[in-house]
Amino acid sequence: MLYIISFIYGLLFGSFLNVCIYRMPANKSIVKPPSACPKCHYQLRWYDNIPVLSFIFLGGKCRYCKNEISIR
């Protein structure tokens, strides 16, 4: 059970660090605006931001415009 909890926290922490790595060099806020599709700029819902699971379920594509989204 400890491994599962550690894995989940690792995914969440890694996802947050990825946001920081992507936005901070560009002088963007890590809080606002919320995550959006890089192609159509549609604001992603909370369930579209679940690390790994949402990427798998959506097939690596935006729910709205169906364009591919980078795994990063």
Secondary structure, DSSP 8 states (H G I E B T S, - for coil): -HHHHHHHHHHHHHHHHHHHHHHGGGT--SSSS--B-TTT--B--GGG-STTHHHHHTTTB-TTT--B----
